[in-house]
Amino acid sequence: MSSEPRPHPVPPSIEAPRRPARTLSRFAGVALVAGALVTGGGAAAVAAPGGAPADAAVSRVTPGPCAYTETPEDPAARPVPLPPDPRRTPDRGTVRVTLRTNQGPIGLTLDREAAPCTVQSFVHLVRHRFYDRTSCHRLTAYPTLKVLQCGDPSGTGSGGPGYRYADELPTDLPPAPTDPTGVRRLYARGTLAMANAGPDTNGSQFFLVQSDSALRPNYTVFGSIDAAGLATLDRIAAGGIAPTVEDPAPVDGAPALPVDIRRAVRHHHPHH
């Protein structure tokens, strides 16, 4: 999302700011701690690709429908090649991945039909162990936004894979019952979605929805979390958010119970 003002009832966004700040990195719209559901770091993490520097013109772009695009202005937090981009990107079936964390397993089911390019990228990052030995840097506890954000090897909220790709936004999310304006949609408990730093800036950061949340439908939904994973998320959420000198009772920040992804593992199964 983009950075929004930070009245407590109205959650920030989930952006993943590029170098400056990934909107999913900070949900609150406040730099560094709240941004949006960004993947960057601060509040203004909505560095859209449009105004990229001149050297962006020489960025490599994969030839297939996903057009994964290098981001020289936002180098990879951990070296990884561009994802494969076949002309016929798989768009059927599911992929099972387990995040083995120090707080317990988080099982994910990735939905190729809902977001083929996102799943292709996520599986690629898992294959290259991009998520191994990384920490989940952000937990939110707003009344209408309760998520855990992960996927940045730098642990700062501003790191990514060195490439970006287009949104595959959901079109069928119901209106959030907590939003009388009808603008926000319901990202239900158990939803797996991408953080971003503005339109078409998906990278590696993602968020796990622990409790029904209200967000503008600006985040790609690409899967769901299993029961064991939700139990793990509940334990993490119950631990609260680490207090800081500036904010002794934060609703957005680092989880008080550190969450480290020791290994992300794809499960190969015969059925779809």
C-alpha positions as CSV (number, residue, x, y, z in Angstrom):
1,M,0.0,0.0,0.0
2,S,1.1,3.5,0.1
3,S,2.0,5.3,3.1
4,E,-1.1,6.6,4.8
5,P,-1.4,8.7,7.8
6,R,-1.1,6.8,11.0
7,P,-4.2,7.2,13.1
8,H,-4.2,4.0,15.1
9,P,-7.6,2.7,13.8
10,V,-6.4,3.2,10.2
11,P,-3.5,0.9,9.6
12,P,-0.6,1.9,7.4
13,S,0.1,0.2,4.2
14,I,2.2,-2.7,3.4
15,E,4.6,-1.5,1.0
16,A,8.1,-2.6,0.4
17,P,10.0,0.5,-0.3
18,R,12.8,0.3,-2.6
19,R,16.2,1.4,-1.3
20,P,14.6,4.3,0.6
21,A,11.8,2.3,2.0
22,R,9.6,-0.5,1.0
23,T,6.0,0.3,1.6
24,L,5.3,-3.1,2.8
25,S,8.1,-2.8,5.1
26,R,6.2,-0.5,7.4
27,F,2.6,-0.7,7.6
28,A,2.0,2.5,9.4
29,G,2.9,5.1,7.0
30,V,5.5,6.4,9.3
31,A,9.0,6.1,8.1
32,L,10.8,3.0,9.1
33,V,8.3,1.7,11.4
34,A,5.2,2.1,9.6
35,G,5.2,2.8,6.0
36,A,2.7,0.9,4.3
37,L,2.8,-2.7,3.5
38,V,6.0,-1.8,1.9
39,T,9.2,-3.5,1.3
40,G,11.4,-0.8,1.8
41,G,12.1,0.9,4.9
42,G,10.5,4.1,5.5
43,A,7.4,6.0,5.0
44,A,7.9,7.2,1.6
45,A,8.8,3.9,0.3
46,V,6.7,4.3,-2.7
47,A,9.5,4.6,-5.2
48,A,7.6,3.8,-8.3
49,P,9.6,2.5,-11.2
50,G,8.3,5.3,-13.4
51,G,10.8,7.9,-12.3
52,A,13.8,5.7,-12.3
53,P,17.2,7.1,-13.1
54,A,18.6,7.0,-16.6
55,D,20.6,3.9,-16.0
56,A,17.4,2.0,-15.6
57,A,17.1,2.1,-19.4
58,V,19.8,-0.5,-19.5
59,S,18.2,-2.7,-16.9
60,R,17.8,-6.3,-18.2
61,V,14.2,-7.5,-18.6
62,T,13.2,-11.1,-19.0
63,P,11.5,-11.9,-22.4
64,G,8.4,-13.7,-21.2
65,P,5.0,-12.4,-20.0
66,C,6.3,-11.7,-16.4
67,A,9.0,-9.2,-17.6
68,Y,11.1,-9.4,-14.5
69,T,13.1,-6.2,-14.5
70,E,16.5,-5.6,-12.9
71,T,16.6,-2.7,-10.5
72,P,20.2,-1.3,-10.5
73,E,18.9,1.5,-8.3
74,D,17.9,-1.0,-5.7
75,P,20.5,-3.8,-5.8
76,A,19.8,-7.3,-4.4
77,A,20.1,-7.7,-0.7
78,R,21.5,-11.2,-1.5
79,P,22.8,-12.2,-5.0
80,V,20.2,-14.0,-7.0
81,P,19.6,-14.3,-10.8
82,L,16.5,-13.1,-12.5
83,P,13.7,-15.7,-12.4
84,P,12.9,-18.0,-15.4
85,D,10.2,-16.4,-17.5
86,P,8.8,-19.0,-19.9
87,R,6.4,-17.8,-22.6
88,R,3.8,-20.1,-21.0
89,T,4.2,-19.4,-17.4
90,P,2.5,-22.1,-15.3
91,D,-0.9,-20.9,-14.3
92,R,-2.5,-24.0,-12.9
93,G,-2.2,-25.9,-9.7
94,T,-0.5,-25.1,-6.4
95,V,3.0,-25.3,-4.9
96,R,3.6,-26.2,-1.2
97,V,6.4,-24.4,0.7
98,T,7.2,-24.5,4.3
99,L,9.0,-21.7,6.1
100,R,10.9,-23.4,8.9
101,T,11.3,-20.8,11.5
102,N,12.7,-20.7,15.1
103,Q,9.1,-20.1,16.3
104,G,7.6,-23.0,14.4
105,P,6.7,-24.1,10.9
106,I,4.6,-21.9,8.6
107,G,3.2,-23.9,5.7
108,L,2.2,-22.0,2.6
109,T,0.1,-23.1,-0.4
110,L,1.0,-21.0,-3.5
111,D,-1.8,-20.5,-6.0
112,R,-0.4,-20.4,-9.6
113,E,-3.8,-19.4,-11.1
114,A,-4.2,-16.4,-8.9
115,A,-0.7,-15.0,-9.5
116,P,1.4,-17.0,-11.9
117,C,4.3,-14.5,-12.1
118,T,4.4,-14.0,-8.3
119,V,4.4,-17.8,-7.7
120,Q,7.1,-18.3,-10.3
121,S,9.3,-15.6,-8.6
122,F,8.7,-16.9,-5.1
123,V,9.5,-20.5,-6.0
124,H,12.7,-19.2,-7.8
125,L,13.8,-17.4,-4.6
126,V,13.1,-20.4,-2.5
127,R,15.1,-22.6,-4.9
128,H,18.1,-20.2,-4.6
129,R,17.7,-20.1,-0.8
130,F,17.2,-16.4,-0.9
131,Y,14.9,-16.6,2.2
132,D,17.1,-19.0,4.2
133,R,18.6,-17.4,7.3
134,T,16.5,-14.3,7.1
135,S,14.4,-12.5,9.7
136,C,10.8,-11.3,9.6
137,H,11.3,-7.6,10.4
138,R,7.8,-6.3,10.9
139,L,4.7,-7.2,13.0
140,T,1.6,-5.0,13.1
141,A,-1.1,-5.0,15.7
142,Y,-3.5,-2.3,14.5
143,P,-7.2,-3.1,15.1
144,T,-7.6,-3.5,11.4
145,L,-4.2,-4.7,10.3
146,K,-2.4,-7.6,11.9
147,V,0.3,-9.1,9.7
148,L,3.9,-10.4,9.9
149,Q,6.2,-9.1,7.1
150,C,9.2,-11.1,5.9
151,G,11.4,-11.6,2.8
152,D,14.2,-9.1,3.2
153,P,17.6,-10.7,3.8
154,S,18.9,-7.4,5.2
155,G,16.3,-7.4,7.9
156,T,15.7,-3.7,7.5
157,G,12.6,-3.6,5.4
158,S,14.3,-2.0,2.5
159,G,16.0,-5.0,0.8
160,G,14.9,-7.0,-2.1
161,P,16.0,-9.4,-4.9
162,G,17.4,-6.8,-7.3
163,Y,14.4,-7.0,-9.6
164,R,10.8,-6.0,-9.8
165,Y,7.7,-7.2,-11.6
166,A,4.1,-6.3,-12.2
167,D,1.1,-6.6,-9.8
168,E,-1.4,-9.4,-10.1
169,L,-4.0,-7.8,-8.0
170,P,-7.0,-9.6,-6.6
171,T,-10.4,-8.6,-8.0
172,D,-12.7,-10.7,-5.8
173,L,-11.9,-9.6,-2.3
174,P,-15.0,-8.6,-0.3
175,P,-15.3,-5.1,1.2
176,A,-13.7,-4.8,4.6
177,P,-16.6,-4.6,7.1
178,T,-14.6,-2.2,9.3
179,D,-14.3,0.4,6.4
180,P,-17.6,2.3,5.8
181,T,-16.1,4.0,2.8
182,G,-15.9,0.7,0.9
183,V,-12.4,1.5,-0.3
184,R,-10.5,-1.2,1.7
185,R,-10.9,-4.9,1.1
186,L,-10.8,-7.8,3.4
187,Y,-7.4,-9.6,3.5
188,A,-8.7,-12.5,5.5
189,R,-6.8,-14.4,8.2
190,G,-4.5,-16.9,6.5
191,T,-3.9,-14.8,3.4
192,L,-0.4,-14.7,1.8
193,A,0.4,-11.5,-0.2
194,M,3.2,-9.4,-1.5
195,A,4.4,-6.2,0.0
196,N,5.5,-3.5,-2.5
197,A,6.7,0.0,-2.8
198,G,4.0,1.3,-5.1
199,P,2.4,-0.1,-8.3
200,D,4.3,-2.9,-10.1
201,T,7.2,-2.9,-7.6
202,N,6.9,-6.5,-6.3
203,G,10.2,-8.1,-5.3
204,S,10.8,-10.5,-2.4
205,Q,9.0,-9.1,0.6
206,F,5.7,-10.7,1.5
207,F,3.2,-10.6,4.4
208,L,1.3,-13.2,6.3
209,V,-2.1,-12.1,7.6
210,Q,-2.6,-13.3,11.2
211,S,-6.1,-11.7,11.7
212,D,-8.7,-10.3,9.2
213,S,-7.2,-7.0,7.9
214,A,-8.5,-4.1,5.9
215,L,-6.3,-2.9,3.1
216,R,-6.7,-1.2,-0.2
217,P,-6.6,-4.0,-2.9
218,N,-3.1,-3.0,-3.9
219,Y,-1.3,-6.1,-2.8
220,T,-1.0,-9.3,-4.9
221,V,-2.6,-12.3,-3.1
222,F,-0.7,-15.4,-4.1
223,G,-1.5,-18.1,-1.6
224,S,-2.7,-19.2,1.9
225,I,-1.2,-20.2,5.2
226,D,-2.0,-23.6,6.8
227,A,-3.3,-24.3,10.3
228,A,0.1,-25.0,11.7
229,G,1.4,-21.8,10.2
230,L,-1.5,-19.8,11.7
231,A,-0.7,-21.4,15.1
232,T,2.9,-20.2,14.7
233,L,1.7,-16.7,13.7
234,D,-0.6,-16.6,16.7
235,R,2.3,-17.3,19.0
236,I,4.4,-14.6,17.4
237,A,1.5,-12.1,17.6
238,A,0.9,-12.9,21.3
239,G,4.5,-12.0,22.0
240,G,3.8,-8.5,20.9
241,I,6.0,-5.9,19.3
242,A,9.4,-4.9,20.6
243,P,9.2,-1.5,22.5
244,T,11.6,1.2,21.6
245,V,12.7,4.4,23.4
246,E,10.5,6.4,21.0
247,D,7.5,4.1,21.4
248,P,7.2,2.0,24.5
249,A,4.0,0.5,23.4
250,P,4.2,0.1,19.6
251,V,1.6,-1.3,17.3
252,D,4.0,-1.6,14.4
253,G,7.6,-2.7,14.5
254,A,9.9,-5.6,15.1
255,P,8.3,-8.7,16.7
256,A,9.3,-9.0,20.4
257,L,9.8,-12.7,19.7
258,P,12.4,-12.6,16.9
259,V,11.3,-14.6,13.9
260,D,14.1,-16.2,11.9
261,I,13.4,-18.2,8.7
262,R,16.0,-20.9,9.0
263,R,15.0,-22.6,5.7
264,A,12.3,-22.2,3.1
265,V,11.5,-25.6,1.6
266,R,9.5,-26.5,-1.5
267,H,7.6,-29.8,-1.3
268,H,7.3,-31.7,-4.5
269,H,4.1,-33.7,-4.6
270,P,2.6,-35.7,-7.4
271,H,-0.9,-34.2,-7.2
272,H,-2.0,-30.6,-8.0
